[in-house]
Amino acid sequence: YHFPWYNLGRAYLAKEMYRKAKECFEHALDIEPEYELARNALARVRKLIQ
């Protein structure tokens, strides 16, 4: 189930815990590779980590 991982990633993102957010978004995409919201969030958090 990918929604909880996406939502947890959003919570980490809001707390500026970018690496944990990245892990959650990646996990959501492992479960549902076509999940566009997680894909976009992962791209965003990758930019913030750099």
Long-range contacts (C-beta under 8 A, 24 or more apart in sequence): 1-31, 2-27, 2-28, 2-29, 2-31, 2-32, 2-35, 2-38, 3-28, 5-31, 5-38, 6-35, 6-37, 6-38, 6-41, 9-38, 9-41, 9-45, 10-41, 13-41, 13-44, 13-45, 18-45, 18-48, 18-49, 19-49, 21-45, 22-46, 22-49
